[in-house]
C-alpha cells in the first residue's frame, strides 16, 4: 500500500516525531510511505498527522485516495466544527 503522511509541523516537534515513527513502522510492515507537506494524488491513503493540517477545499482531496487523520480530543467549538 502507498501511504502519504501529511505533516506541517517543525522538525523535532512532537507531531513530526509521530510522523517519523509512523513512517518507520509502516515501512517495516511492507508499505511504501512518504512524509510530505500536502496530499498526494498517486497514493492509496493520505493520512494527516493531525486534523488541523487538513484543508477545507475539495481540490485538496482526490477521489482515488482514502483520507485519514489523527484526532486526539474535541474540547471546543473550533474542533467540533472541523469534524
Protein Blocks (a to p, Z undefined) as FASTA:
>chain_A
ZZddddfbdehiaklmmmmmmmmmmmmnopacdddfbdcfkbfbdcdfbfklpccbfklp
cfkbccddddfbdcbfklmmmZZ
